[in-house]
Amino acid sequence: MQVSCRYQALDAEASRRRADALCAWLRDYCQRRLNSRLIDERRVIPPYLVLDLGNAGFFGVQVEERFGGLALRSREIARVLAQAAAIDLGLGTFLLTSLFPGVRPIAAFASETVQRAQLRDLATGRALAGYAQTEPGAGTNFAAMSARAVAHGSGWRLSGDKVWIGNSSWARVLTAMAQAVDERGRKRGLTAFAVRTDAPGVAIGREILSLGMRGMVQGEVGFRDVALGPDDVVGELERGLEVGVDSMSWSRFAIAATCVGAMKRCAQLLHRFAERRTIATGRLLDHPAAQAALGEITAGVAASEGLLEAVADRLDAGEGVPLELFAACKSSASELLWSAADRLVQLLGSRGYDEANPAAQLLRDARVTRIFEGATEPLRAFLGAEALSPTSGFASWLVDTLRAPELAAELEPALAKLRAREAPSALAGGRASARAWQAALAGEAAEWALLAAAARGRGSAHAGDWALARFREALARAAGGAPHTPPLLASDEARKAVDAFTAEIGDCEQALPGERTERDPLLSRD
């Protein structure tokens, strides 16, 4: 499966000018009107900020001009998101959540009726959108989804519970994923629906207070026999997987863009501090630890941005991009950002741990990028499974798009060894566990091959050398037969070890009550 633009974007020059204006506006506006620390402490983005971003056009970057959008090209969208995240990663993530799981399904797949009713307000920030897929028992696993839309007359009745929904209590409209069921109870297939949050039966639940990204609203949403009409189907009936995959892929693209912007901010802060800080041996900037950190962060920026731009250019050319490439953009950029944020805190010493300084919040905000829209481990396994497939087109991306035939030639023998190696049933977890290890190793090597090619394509010698060295390290692990090495502990051994810990430390689960939140029954309506 591949993902494409599905909207009429501006020509390259007009898109660049609009993106330049948006970035300049952000730099000026946020210097005067943004206080990231207050947003973090109060756990809310102020309404004026949302309104001002909407008036400036940020929520319409991928909406066509006929609906009041800016219709930017993919490369420019990535640049705008990177700029926002360089100022405040939480702000950049709020924007991408509003745009891609939010506005994108309506703009790309909704019926003309829903688009005319919603898109102009969404594009100008007069209303927000959200995307309701994750459930208590299902995340990116569409097959495990339990929400149901039962056929009722010419329409549907939607029921189910969703969790970790961005903009949950702020959104006017949600794109909700559910299993369509006919009148006889037979499943017809996953289907996406546009659901207005003011519709009878929509129950906005509790907000979820997270480690980072504290200004964003994330929460629970319940659907209780919500009536939907034929026009509320997003995309085609029984083809909700196409909408869901598109939404996840674009979100991964956008997350990678925000990670690039945040990495640039890490480098900026680290260099500023290291240049001014004096230690026993002289300036911190002249110490090998600081130089190594700055070198790796700047190399990571070059590699991640190069890969992101290669994907964006293909999208802007009207071509499809394989899902694995979106996964590689997201997993690699998020891991590199986490490393950059951690090294920033480390080299700042106590200043990095001080909440008055930006590094602490940046670290907290960066942590979730390795998890949401697919955690690193399954994304790398997904990429690896594709690279291991005999019919895979992965090599063509290295050869034709990134112009790195020698990297493809270097990768292939390791992949061939992994394909030929029989998964030993004696491994803890059996053959399935061994195959998972093989896919993970192949995915890591394939990811670094992409980054090495992208870094070299940007003409960065130090980034290219760095990524190539990391690629060859991953290649050695893949070719060296690591899947045959069993985990340190099998499941029963792990249980015994933890039981021993429990005997030593107990299992204290705090029970002292916290705040009372229930309304007094004498004052409650019910």
N, C-alpha and C positions, 0 to 999 in steps of 0.2 A: 504494500500500500504506500502511496505517496501523497503528500500534501502540497497544495498550491495556493496562490493568492486569493482567487475567487472574488476580486473586486477590481474596479477600474481606477488605477492609480494615476497620479500626475506624471508628466514627463520628468526626466532626471533633474533638469535644471530648476524647474519650478518646485519640485519636492525638496531639493537642497536648500533653496532660498527660504522656504517655509520652515524647514527644520532649523536653519540658522537663526531665524527669528524666534522660534520657540526656545532654543537653548539660551539665547541672549536674554530673553524675557525671564527665564527661570533664574539665571545668575543674578540679575538685578532684583527681581521680586523676592527671592528667598533670603537675600542678604538683608532686606528691610523688613520682611513680614513673616519669616519662618523662625520658630523656636523649637528645634527638635527635642530638646530636653524636656520642655513643658509637655509636648505631645506624648513623650515616653512616660513621664510621671503621671499625667492625667489619663493616660490610656485612651486618648481620643484625638482624631484629626479635627481641628476647628471648622465649623461650617463655612466661614468666610474663605478658607483655603480651598475647599472643594468648589465653591462658587467661582472663585477667581481662576482656578485651573480650568473650569468648564468654559468660562467666558473667553479664555485665551485659546481654547480649541483642543486641549490635551486629550479629552475623552473621544475625540472624533478623528484621531490620526489614521484609522483604518476604515472610516466611513466615507462613502462616496459623496461628492459635492452636492448631488441632487438632494441629499438628506441633511445638508448643513455640515458635512465633515470636511476634513483637510485632505484626505486621500493620499497620504504620504506613501512613498515606496518603502520597502522593507529595510533597506540599509539606513534610511533616515529615521525610521521608527526606532531601530536599535540605537542610533546615536542619541536620540532624545531621551530614551529610557536610561542610557548610560549616564547622561548629564544629570538627570534627576537623582539617580542613585549615588552619584559622586557627591551630591549635596547632602542627601539623606537617603540611605538605603531603604528605610521604612517608607519614605515617600515614593521612591521608585517602585517598590513592591506594591503599594496601594494602587498606583497607576496601572501597572501591568495586570493586577488582579481585576481591576475594573474593566480593562480593555479586552483581555483575551479570553479568560473564562467568562467574562461578563458580556461586553458588547459584541465580540466577534461572532458567536453563534447566531445572534439576531441579524447582524449585518450580512453574514455570508450564507445563511441557510433558511431564515424565517420566511414565512409567507409575505406576500406584498401587503396584506392587511395588517399584519403585526409590524412590519417595517414602517409603514406609513403612520401607525399609531405610536410607535416608540422611538424610532431612530433619531429623529431630529432632537428630541429632548435628551436622549442618551449622548448624542454627539456634542451637545453644548453643556453637559453637566447639570441640566435641569432635573435629571433623574439618573439613578445609578442602576447597574445591572449586576447580576451575580450568576453563579453556575453551581447547580445542586447535583453533584454526582456522589461524593463520598458518603458512605453510610457507616454505622457502627460496626458492621461486619464486612464492609467492602470498600476498598479505596480505588486503585487503578484497575482492579480485577472486575471487569464488567460482568463476567459470568456469575459472580457472587452477589449481584445486586438484587435486593428483595422488593424495592418499590414497584408497585403495580398500577397500571392504567387499564381499567376494565372497560371494555366497549359498553356504551350506554346510548341507545338511539343512534344518532349520527355523530355522537361525540364520545367522550371518555370520562371516567371517574378515577382521579389519581389519589392513591394512598401510599404512605411510606414515611420514613424518617431519614433525614439527612443531617450530617454533622460536619464541622470544620468548613462551613460555607462562608467564603469571603463576601463582605457587604450584606450578610444575612438580614439584619434588621434595617439596613439602609436602602436596600434595593427596591425599586418599583417592580422590576420583572426579573424572574429567575428562569434560566434554561435548566429544566429538571429532566434527569434521565430515569427511565422506568421501563419495566418489561410490559409491553402491550399484551393484553389478554382479551380473547373474544368472549362473547356472551356465555359460551359453554365452559369457560375456564381454561382454554388452551392457549399456551403462550404463542404469540405471533412474532416476537422479536423485540430487541431493545429499540426504544423510540425516545426521541427528545421532544419536550413540550415547552412552550413559552407560558409561564405561569405568573400572573399578576399577584403580587403579595397582598393586595387588598381584596382578593377573591375570597368568598366564604369557604372556610375549611383550611385556609393556610394559617398555621400556628407558628409564630416566631418564638423560638425557644431561648434557652440560656446562652449568654455570651461565653466564649472560652478565653480565659486569660492566659496568654502565652509568654514564654521566656523572652522573646524579642518581638519585633514588629508590633509593639504595643498600641500604636495609634490605630491600627487596622481593626475593623469590626469583623470578628469571626464567630460563628455560633451555630446553633441548631435550628433546623426548620422542619416542621411536621406538615404533612399533607393528609387531610382527613376528608376523603370523598370529595375532592375538589373537581368541580364540573369544568370540562374543557371542550372546545369545539374543534371542528376539522381544521380551521385556520390556525389553531394553536400548535399544530404539529410543526416542529422545527426540522427542516430537511424532509426526508421521506419516511413514511410509516415503515417500521421494521428495519430502518437503516440508521438508527441512532448511533451505532458504532462509528459511522463515518463522522458524525458531528462530534462525538466524544474524542476520537483520535485527533481530529483537526484542532479541537480546543486544547488538548494536552500538548500537542506538538508546538503550536504557536506560543503557548505559555512557557514551554521549555526554551524556545528561542528568546523570549522576552526575559526570562530569568537569567539566561546567559548574558544578555546585554546589561542587565543591572549589575551582575557580578563583575563585568569588565569595568564599569564606572566606579564601583566600590573598590576594586583593586587599585585603580589609579589614585583614588583618595588615600588608600593605605600607603602607597609609595610616596605621595606628597607629604603626608604627616610624618612618616618615618624619616624622610630626608630632612625635613625642616628641623625635627628634634635632634637628629644625629649631627647636623651641621652646627648646632648651637651648644650641644651638651659636651662638656669636657670630662674625661675620665682619667685614670692614672696614667694611661699611655698617650694621652692627647685627645684630639677630637674623636667622638664616637664614630663619626663618619669615616674615619680612617682605619677603624678596627675591622678585621676580617669578618666578624660576625655580622656587622651592619652592612658591609659591602656584599656579602653573600646573600643576605636577605633582600636587599634592594635589587641585586642582579636577578634573583629568582622571581621576584614580583614583577619586574619589568618584562622579563622573558615570558612569564605567564600571561601578562596582558597582550603581548604581541601574538602569541600562539592562539589564545582564546579569541581575540578580536579578528585575527586572520581567518579562523575557521567560521566564525559568525558571519563575516563579510562574504565568504565563499557561498554559504547557504543563502544569504540575502540576495546576492547577485543572481543566483539561479532562480529564486522566487520572482525577482523583478524582471527577469527575462521571460516570465510566463511558463516556466518549466516546473515540474513536480520535484519534490525533494523526498527521499526515503525517510521513513520514520526514525531509522537508526541514526541518521545525521543530527536530527533534532535532539535525540537522546545524548549523543556524544557532546554536543555543544553544552548542554545543561550539566551533565555529570562532570565534565572536565572543568568548566568555569567555576562551578560551585565548590569543587574540591580545592582549586587554586585560590579562590577567595578565602576559604576557611584558613588555609595555610598562611595567606598574607595577613589576615586579621589577627591570627594567633601570634605571628612573628612581630607584628606591630605592638601588641600588648606586651610581649616578652621584652622587647628592646626598649620600650618606654619605662620598664620597671614599675615602680609604685604608681607613676603617673598613668600607666596603662590600665591599672586596676581602679583608678579614681573615677567615679561616675561623673565628676565635673568635667572631665575631658572626653572627647568624642570616641576614643578607641574602645572603651568598655561597651558602649551602646552598639558600636559597629560590630563588635565580636558577637554580641547577643543576637543582633539582627541577621548576621551572616549565617548563623548556625542552621536556620531552617532551610536555607537554599539547598543543602545536601539531602533534604528529606522530601519537601513537597513537590507535587507533580512527578513523583517517582524518585525513590531513594537511589543513591549512587550504585549500590550493589546490584539491584535488579536491572537497572539501566545498562550497566556494563555487561551483565549476563545476556541481556537482550541484544546488545551490539555484538557480543561474542558469538551468540548462536547464529546470527546472520552471517558473520564473517566465516564461520565454520561450515556453513551450508555450501555444498558443491555447486549449487546454482546461484550463489550469491553474486550480487552486482557490486559488492563493496570495493573490490579491486579497481573497478572502472572509475570509482570516485577518486581514488588516489592517482590513477593514471590520467584520466581525461579531464577531470575538474581541477584537481590540485597539482597536476603535472609532476607527479613524483613516482615514475615507474620503477625507479630503483628501490624505493621504500616498499612498494607492492611486492617486488621480487624478493626483498629481504624478509618480508612478513610471511609469504606463502609457505616456505618450508616448515616454519613453526606451526602454522595452521594445519599443514598436511600431517605432521606428527601427531597433533592433537586429534585429528579425524581418525587416524589409523589406530591410535591407542585404544585398546579395549578397556572399558570402565570396569574395574575389578569389583565383584560383588562382595568381597571381603571388607571393602572400605566401609567405615562407619556410615550408616545411612544407605548402603548398597549402591547399586549402579546409578541410581538417580542422583545421589549425592556426588558421585565422581563426575558425572556429566555436568552437573552444576559448577563444579570446580573448573572443569575444562572450559565451559562457556565464560566463566569469570576471567580466567587467564587470557583467553583469546580476546575478550572485550577490552581488557586493560591494554594489551599490546596494540590492538586496532585503534583504540583511542589515542595512544601516544603516536602512532603512525600518522593519524590525521593532524595532530597538533604539530608534529615535526614538519610535515609538509606545509601546513598553513604558516608557521613561523618563518620558514625559508621563503615562502611566497611573498612575504611582506618585506623581504630584503634585510631582515635583522639577523646579523651573523651570530651574535651571542645568544639570541633566543633560539635560533636554528640549531646551534651546537648543543645548547642545554636540552632542548626537546628531543634531539636525536639521541643523546646519551640516555635520557629517561626511556625512550622507545627501546633502545637496545637492552636496557636492564629488564624491561617488561618482556621483551622477546626471549631473553635467556630464561626467565621464569616459565614462560609458556612452553619453550622447547625442552626444558629440563625435566619434565615429568612430575611437576609438583602435584598434579591431581592424584598421583599414587601415594602421596604422603598423607596418612590419616590425620584427622584433627587431633589435638592434644588429648581431648577427653571425648569418649563416646557418651551418649545420653545418660546411661545408668551411672557411669563414673562421675559425670557432672552432678547428678542428683546426690550421690554420696558425699562429694566434696562440699556442696552447699548445705547438706544436712549437718555436716560437721561444723561448718561456720555457724549455723543456727544454734547448735548446742553451745557454742562459745559466746555468741553475742545476743542470743534471744531473738525475738521477733516483735519489736515494740511498734505497735500501730497506734498513733496518737488519737485519743478519743475526747480530749477536752473541747467542749463546744466553742465555735467561733462566733461570728456575728449572727444575730437573729435577722432573718430576712422575710419571715412569714408575717402577713398582715394579721392583726388581732382579729379573732373570729367575731367579736362584737361589732367590728367596723367593716367586716367583709360583706360584700353583696350576697355571697352564697353561704 
